[in-house]
């Protein structure tokens, strides 16, 4: 490093940062001088600011001047998912720009819930709407929302049609003038 450059809180003065405020806490060898450049510096995303720090002694002598140029990186706008899974199985044909998916599931086990999981493409994004969800026979719609570091959101909609498997007759009542009476039994398939 140049002799006129120091580290601030372990940050090199010519660097990119993601924080919105830097505090310059300047310590010098003296009690009566005036510090210039001490204090907070606010940074907007994508901006570069320069801060000059020096001490003027009580006698009026200006010490070494330190110049810091700091760029705040712009917040990520990436609000895409890289994957969505339902009960551990990735959605076939998933594409990050496609935000609507329709799936069919056959109720073979009488399950009343499923698990939706999703992975954000950017590590700075957050995902909501995942976890264990209730599912019932018919159309079920779930929303997974990705929020980018910048605050922009994208909603992925998953529609799952739960198809009923019930195909067992529980009772047959026959009415009319019958010579024989029948009591229905689902295990009996022929009645005479």
Secondary structure, 3 states (H helix, E strand, C coil): CCCCCCCECCECCCEEECCCEEEECCCCCCCCCEEECCEEEECCCCCEEEEEEEEECCCCCECCCEEEEEEECCCCCCCCEEEEEECCEECCCCCCCCCEEEEEEECCCCCCEEEEEEEECCCCCEEECCEEEECCCEEEEEEEEEECCCCCEEEEEEEEEEECCCCCCCCCCCCCCCCCCCCCCCCCCCCC
